[in-house]
Amino acid sequence: MFEPFIPGTVHHPLTAPLGPVRPVAEVRLRYPTRLNAMALQPGAIAGDNNLIYDAGEIVFSVARFHYVHLRRLDPGSGLVLDPAIRRPDLVTHAARIMYAALGTECDLWIGVESDPLPVHAGFGSSSSLIAAVATAVNHLHGNPVDRADLLPYLTGNHGEEHGSLPGRLTPVQCIGGSAASGLYPGGVQIVAGRSTVVMSAPVPDHLSLVIGVPRAQGERPTDELMAAEAAHFDRFRATGERWAPTIAFRTLHEAMPAALRGDLAPLGSLVFDYRFRMGSIENCAFSHPGLVELARDVESLWHEKAATVLALSSVGPAFFALTAEPDRCAGHFGALGMDVLRARPHNGTYEETEPAR
């Protein structure tokens, strides 16, 4: 199920037709990251259809960015990475799968800088980096791949550094939120089956994000984390079988209509119930020792009405609050021994930071 592969391997070729290809010489852009509030069908996280996962998710776009700089090179130059790039295998993978989609040779220089985020903590730093570089390649060529086609192409060809095998990637479940956060406007988005954005809405200006990351969280390699998660797959399936119909109804009839009117309270209520009442945090306990106990202490922010949304992000171990009282939430996370990050929701898409040349 999780066989390692070489960066640039295409598991699911792009089948949609390309639009006009109009390359420019150079682009610079910034791409947001994301927080994953919940899955819509958690049982699908444990299933696999050759790297296709239909779990769906609710995500928040975060104004912490990857800054990508691309410059086309002369034919035959090949792919050249800035030596300062911290995760070269992911950058290489993103560039090569995009040139495979375009059907042209990859003669390109790439530079990437990223706002600091912990790796394997629930921020989607890997998938958003791949999305950022792939989107920049698409933008460099005039966006011939429509965003609705690019999104499932990226999720169906996702991988992360293996850990034990240098120069190899391992498949990791990718649902689409990281790519959607930069391709579609709106600080909150709902991604459904086959990586399809079914709702995108702005986050009200008075709300900001406070993120707590448990300390003493050493960076664990992807292969180790995937093995630990696989041992919990029966729990994910059981949660899906029991709660997926309830989640679908509340998402469609409560959370989505209210969010489109600017009211995130029903969405926040659904997310809280999913994380703290439907077994999600117990399912994700593999990500950090003491996660369940920590969640019990985090939960008081909800009961004290300090957060509009309170959640574990992805499988953790980071928790986040979308809140009108950031100092209160930051103080609570800090008192629990967590490192605290603050960020603004990002209501836009990816953006050029300089005019294309």
C-alpha positions in Angstrom: 0.0 0.0 0.0 2.9 2.4 0.8 5.6 1.4 -1.6 8.3 4.1 -2.0 8.9 5.7 -5.4 11.3 8.0 -7.1 10.5 11.8 -7.1 8.7 12.7 -10.4 6.8 9.4 -10.6 3.3 9.9 -12.1 0.8 7.4 -10.7 -2.2 9.1 -12.3 -1.5 11.0 -15.6 -3.4 14.1 -16.4 -6.3 13.2 -18.7 -8.0 16.6 -19.0 -7.1 18.7 -22.1 -4.6 21.5 -21.8 -5.4 25.1 -22.4 -3.2 27.4 -24.4 0.5 27.2 -23.3 2.0 30.7 -23.1 5.3 30.5 -21.2 7.0 33.5 -19.7 10.7 33.7 -18.6 10.3 34.0 -14.8 7.7 34.1 -12.1 7.7 34.7 -8.3 4.6 33.8 -6.2 3.6 33.0 -2.7 1.3 30.1 -1.8 -0.6 29.8 1.5 -0.5 26.8 3.9 -3.5 25.3 5.6 -5.0 23.8 8.7 -7.2 20.7 8.4 -10.1 20.9 10.7 -11.8 17.6 10.0 -12.5 14.8 7.5 -15.9 14.3 6.0 -15.6 10.5 5.7 -12.8 9.4 8.0 -13.2 5.8 7.0 -11.9 6.7 3.5 -8.6 7.8 5.1 -7.9 4.1 5.7 -9.0 3.0 2.3 -6.9 3.1 -0.8 -7.7 3.1 -4.5 -4.1 3.5 -5.9 -3.5 6.8 -4.1 -7.1 8.1 -4.5 -8.7 9.1 -1.2 -12.2 10.4 -1.0 -12.3 11.4 2.6 -13.1 15.0 2.0 -12.1 17.7 4.5 -12.8 21.1 6.0 -9.7 23.4 5.8 -8.6 26.9 6.7 -6.2 28.7 4.6 -3.3 30.3 6.6 -1.3 33.4 5.8 2.0 31.5 6.2 3.5 31.1 2.8 5.8 29.2 0.5 7.7 31.8 -1.7 8.5 30.2 -5.1 10.8 31.7 -7.7 11.1 30.0 -11.1 13.2 30.8 -14.1 13.2 29.0 -17.4 16.5 27.7 -18.7 17.9 27.0 -22.1 16.9 23.7 -23.6 19.0 20.8 -22.3 19.8 22.5 -19.0 17.6 20.2 -17.0 16.3 20.9 -13.5 18.4 23.1 -11.3 17.5 23.7 -7.6 18.8 26.5 -5.4 21.2 24.8 -2.9 19.3 26.5 -0.1 16.1 24.5 -0.7 15.4 22.5 2.4 13.2 19.8 0.9 14.7 19.1 -2.5 12.9 15.8 -3.1 9.5 17.4 -2.8 10.4 20.3 -5.0 11.8 17.9 -7.6 8.7 15.8 -7.5 6.4 18.8 -8.0 8.3 20.2 -10.9 8.7 16.8 -12.7 5.1 15.8 -12.4 4.0 19.1 -13.8 6.3 18.9 -16.8 5.0 15.4 -17.4 1.5 16.9 -17.5 2.6 19.6 -19.9 4.4 17.1 -22.1 7.6 19.2 -22.2 11.2 18.9 -20.9 12.0 20.3 -17.5 14.6 22.9 -18.1 14.1 25.1 -15.0 15.7 26.8 -12.1 13.8 26.8 -8.8 14.2 28.7 -5.6 11.9 28.3 -2.6 11.7 30.0 0.8 9.0 29.1 3.4 7.6 30.7 6.5 8.7 28.4 9.4 6.2 25.7 10.3 6.8 22.4 12.2 7.0 19.3 9.9 4.6 16.4 10.5 2.6 18.5 13.0 -0.7 18.9 11.0 0.1 21.9 8.8 0.2 20.2 5.5 3.7 21.6 4.9 4.6 18.8 2.5 1.5 18.9 0.4 1.4 22.7 0.3 5.0 22.9 -0.8 4.3 20.5 -3.7 1.2 22.4 -4.6 3.1 25.7 -4.5 5.8 24.5 -6.8 3.4 22.7 -9.2 1.1 25.8 -9.3 4.1 28.0 -10.0 5.1 25.8 -13.0 1.6 26.0 -14.3 1.6 29.7 -13.9 4.9 30.0 -15.6 3.3 28.4 -18.7 0.1 30.5 -18.7 -2.0 28.2 -16.5 -2.8 25.6 -19.2 -4.1 23.2 -16.5 -7.4 24.3 -15.1 -7.4 24.4 -11.3 -10.2 21.9 -11.1 -8.0 19.4 -13.0 -4.8 20.4 -11.2 -6.2 19.7 -7.8 -7.0 15.9 -8.3 -3.8 15.6 -10.3 -1.7 16.7 -7.3 -3.6 14.6 -4.8 -3.3 11.5 -6.9 0.4 11.9 -7.3 1.3 12.9 -3.8 4.3 11.7 -1.7 6.5 12.7 1.1 10.1 12.0 2.0 10.4 8.4 3.0 12.7 8.9 6.0 14.7 5.6 5.9 15.3 5.7 2.1 17.0 8.9 1.0 15.9 10.0 -2.5 12.6 8.2 -2.3 9.1 9.3 -1.5 6.4 7.3 0.2 2.6 7.7 -0.6 0.7 9.6 2.0 -3.0 10.2 2.0 -3.7 13.5 0.3 -7.3 14.8 0.1 -6.7 18.2 -1.5 -7.0 20.9 1.1 -3.4 22.1 0.8 -3.7 22.6 -3.0 -7.2 24.0 -2.7 -6.1 26.7 -0.2 -4.0 28.3 -2.8 -6.1 27.6 -5.9 -9.5 28.8 -4.6 -10.3 32.0 -2.7 -11.8 31.9 0.8 -10.3 31.3 4.2 -12.5 28.3 4.8 -13.1 25.6 2.2 -14.9 22.3 2.0 -13.3 19.7 -0.3 -15.4 16.7 -1.2 -14.9 13.5 -3.2 -12.2 13.3 -5.9 -10.6 16.5 -4.5 -13.5 18.8 -5.5 -14.0 22.1 -3.8 -17.8 22.4 -3.0 -17.7 25.5 -0.8 -15.3 28.4 -0.4 -16.1 31.3 1.9 -14.2 34.1 3.6 -13.3 34.1 7.3 -14.6 37.2 9.0 -11.9 39.8 9.7 -12.4 39.8 13.5 -11.2 36.1 13.7 -7.6 35.0 13.8 -5.8 31.7 14.2 -3.9 30.6 17.3 -2.0 27.3 17.0 -0.6 25.2 19.8 2.1 22.6 19.1 3.1 20.2 21.9 6.7 20.5 22.9 9.2 17.7 23.0 7.7 16.7 19.6 10.8 15.3 17.7 10.4 15.1 14.0 9.4 11.6 13.1 10.1 10.2 9.7 7.2 9.6 7.3 7.6 5.9 7.1 7.4 5.6 10.9 4.3 7.8 11.1 2.5 5.9 8.3 3.2 2.6 10.0 1.8 4.0 13.3 -1.3 5.4 11.5 -1.9 2.2 9.6 -2.2 0.4 13.0 -5.2 2.7 13.7 -7.0 2.2 10.4 -9.7 0.0 12.0 -10.6 3.0 14.2 -10.8 5.3 11.3 -13.1 2.9 9.5 -15.3 2.5 12.6 -15.7 6.2 13.0 -16.7 6.6 9.3 -19.2 3.8 9.5 -20.9 5.3 12.5 -20.7 9.0 11.9 -20.2 9.8 8.2 -24.0 10.1 7.5 -24.4 12.6 10.4 -21.3 14.5 9.3 -22.6 14.7 5.7 -26.1 16.0 6.8 -24.7 18.6 9.2 -22.1 19.8 6.6 -24.7 20.2 3.8 -27.6 21.5 5.8 -26.0 23.4 8.7 -22.4 24.3 8.2 -22.3 25.2 4.5 -25.4 27.5 4.4 -24.4 29.4 7.5 -20.7 29.8 6.4 -21.9 31.2 3.1 -23.8 33.8 5.1 -20.7 34.6 7.1 -21.6 32.6 10.2 -19.0 30.0 11.1 -20.7 28.9 14.4 -22.5 25.8 13.0 -19.3 24.7 11.2 -17.4 25.2 14.5 -19.9 23.1 16.4 -19.6 20.3 13.8 -15.8 20.4 13.9 -15.8 20.3 17.7 -18.1 17.3 17.9 -16.1 15.4 15.2 -12.8 16.0 17.0 -13.8 15.7 20.7 -17.0 13.6 20.6 -16.8 11.2 17.6 -13.5 9.6 18.3 -11.2 11.5 16.0 -8.7 12.5 18.6 -8.5 9.0 19.9 -7.9 7.8 16.3 -5.0 10.2 16.0 -3.4 9.4 19.3 -0.5 7.8 17.5 0.8 11.2 16.5 1.9 12.3 20.0 2.2 10.7 23.5 -0.5 12.0 25.8 -2.6 13.5 22.9 -5.9 12.4 24.4 -5.1 13.8 27.8 -3.9 17.1 26.3 -7.2 17.3 24.3 -9.2 17.2 27.6 -7.3 20.3 28.7 -7.6 22.1 25.4 -11.3 21.4 25.3 -12.1 24.0 28.0 -11.6 26.8 25.5 -14.7 25.6 23.7 -16.8 25.4 26.8 -15.7 28.9 27.8 -16.8 30.1 24.3 -13.3 31.4 23.6 -13.1 29.9 20.1 -15.4 29.8 17.1 -13.6 26.7 15.9 -11.4 24.5 18.0 -9.7 21.5 16.5 -6.8 19.2 16.1 -5.2 19.8 12.7 -5.1 16.7 10.4 -3.8 13.9 12.6 -2.0 16.4 14.9 -0.4 16.9 17.2 -1.0 20.6 16.6 -4.3 22.1 17.9 -5.7 25.4 16.7 -8.4 27.9 17.6 -10.1 30.3 15.2 -11.0 33.0 17.7 -11.9 36.6 18.4 -9.8 36.3 21.6 -6.3 35.3 20.4 -4.5 36.4 23.6 -6.8 34.2 25.8 -6.3 31.2 23.5 -2.6 31.7 23.2 -2.3 31.9 27.0 -4.2 28.7 27.5 -2.0 26.8 24.9 1.1 28.2 26.5 0.0 27.2 30.0 -0.4 23.6 28.7 3.3 23.6 27.7 2.7 24.1 24.0 4.6 26.3 21.6 2.2 29.0 20.3 2.0 30.3 16.7 -0.3 33.1 15.5 -1.5 33.6 12.0 -4.2 35.3 9.9 -6.6 33.4 7.8 -5.9 33.9 4.1 -9.0 34.8 2.2 -7.3 34.9 -1.2 -5.5 32.5 -3.5 -1.9 32.2 -4.4 -0.4 35.6 -5.5 2.4 36.8 -7.7 4.9 38.7 -5.6 6.4 40.4 -8.6 5.1 40.8 -12.2 6.0 37.9 -14.4 8.8 38.5 -16.9 
